[in-house]
Amino acid sequence: MDKRIQAVHDRKSDRIAGRFMKGIDLFEGIKGVCKEFGVEAAQFQCLGSLEYATYVQPDQNKDGTLYYSSENITDSPVELLSGTGFVGLDMEGEPEVHFHGMIVDCNKNITGGHFIDGKNPVAVTIEFILFPLNGIKMQRDLDEFYGIPVFQFREKE
């Protein structure tokens, strides 16, 4: 496991807790922990600080069609006040993180949204708890209404 990750598996509760250190990307850390402990599906929570945050937010066309904004990138370090998400598999069967968070920047602005993989490096620390979902298979497949890939939840075979 990457030396910038500390993680311990509490086998009694089947939870994994730990922290990510400076420089590691938030998503890279979550995927690394899942790989180390053989987790394919999980829910997680975290908080801490990021050098900057990269995220999108929902928006609407005049006709009411929902879409995501272009990427927002903070111009200062941020505190991640609350972060939560899921780990599952993408359409090709590779690990994928779906993460939403609320942040405050150095100008005291509070915002948040859907965070982007590979673009959220840790500033000081991110502390997390991961809840493995051992009997569930979560894999992206196309949503019937929007035609975009979303997690589908099934019993694990």
N, C-alpha and C positions, 0 to 999 in steps of 0.2 A: 504494500500500500504506500502511496505517496507520503513522504515524511512530513508534509504540511497538513496531514489529516490525523487526528486522534479520534479513535472510535472504540467503544466497548459494547459488547453484546450482553445484555442481561437476559440470560437464558430462562430464568424463572418467569419473567413477564414477556419474553420474546420482543424486547425493544432494544434498539441500538441508539446510543447517545454519544455525543462527542462535539468536536469543534474542528473548524477549518481555519488555517492560519494565513497570514498575509501572503497575497499574491496568487493563491489558488482561485480558480473560477468557481463560483457557487455550484454550478451545474456539474462541473468536473468532479468536485468534491462529493456530491450526492451520488453520482454514478460510480465513483471509486469505492465508496462505502458499500454500495449495493453489490458491486463485483466481488469485493473482499469477503462479504458474508453470504454470497449466493442468493441475493434477494432479486426477484424479477418483478414483484408488484409490492407497492408500499404507499403509505400516506406519511407525510412528514411536516414538521413545523420547525421554524428557525427564527433567529434574530441576531443582530450584530451590526457590523459596519462593512461598507463597500467603498472601494476607491472611487467608483462611479457606478451608476445603475443604468441599464439599458432595458427599456420596456416599451410596450405599445398599449394603447387604450382604445376602448370602443368608441365608434363614431357612427353617424347615420347620414345617408344621402337624403335629399329633400323628399324622395318618395318613401322614406322610412327604412330603406335597405341598410342592414347592419354591416359594418366593416371595421377593420382595425386601422388606427392611425399609422403614420410612418413612425420609425423608431425615435423615441425620446431618449436622449443621453444627458445625464446630469452634468453640470459644469463644476461640481465640487464633490468631495466625499459625502456619503450619506449614512445615516443610521437606518437600518432595516428594523422598523418598529414591530412589524408582524409579517411573517412569511409562511405560506402554507402551499402544499402541492401534493402531487401524485407522481409516482414512478411506475412506468409500464414499458411496453415495447412499441416501437414505431411500426410502420407497415411492412418493413423488411425484417422485423424481429430483433432489432437492436434496442438497447436501453434508451429510454427517453424520459425527460423530466417535464412536467407541466407545473409551472410555478407562478403564483400571484403574490404580490407583496405591497406593503405600504411603507413609504420612506419619508424621512425629513432630511433636507439638505442643509448646508452651512448658512443659507439665507433664511432658514426657519420655514421654508415652504414644505407643506405636506402634500404628497401625491402618491400615486402608485399605479399598478396595472399588471399586465401579463409580461413577465420577464423573458429575455431572449438568451438562448443557450450560447455560452462562450463569451459573454460580454458583461460580466458582473464580478470583477476581481475583489477578493476580500482585502479590506484595509487593515484591520487589527485582528478581529476574530468573528466568526459566525458560529454560534452554538446551535445544535440541532438535536432533535429526537426523531427517529424513524420507526414507524410501526409496520413491520412486514405483514403482508396479506397473503399468507401461504396457500390458502385454498382458492385464490382468485387469479384468473388470467386477465390482465388488462393489456389490450393491444389496440392500436389505432386502426380504424377502418373508416370509410367514407360515411358521413352523416347523410341520412336520407333526404333531409330538407335542404341543407346548405351545400352538400357535395364536398365538404372539407373533411380532412382526417381528424377524428376525435376518438378518445378512448372508448372502447366497448368493454363491458364487464361481463365475464363469464366464469362459471365454475372451472377450476383447473382440473384437468383429466388426470 
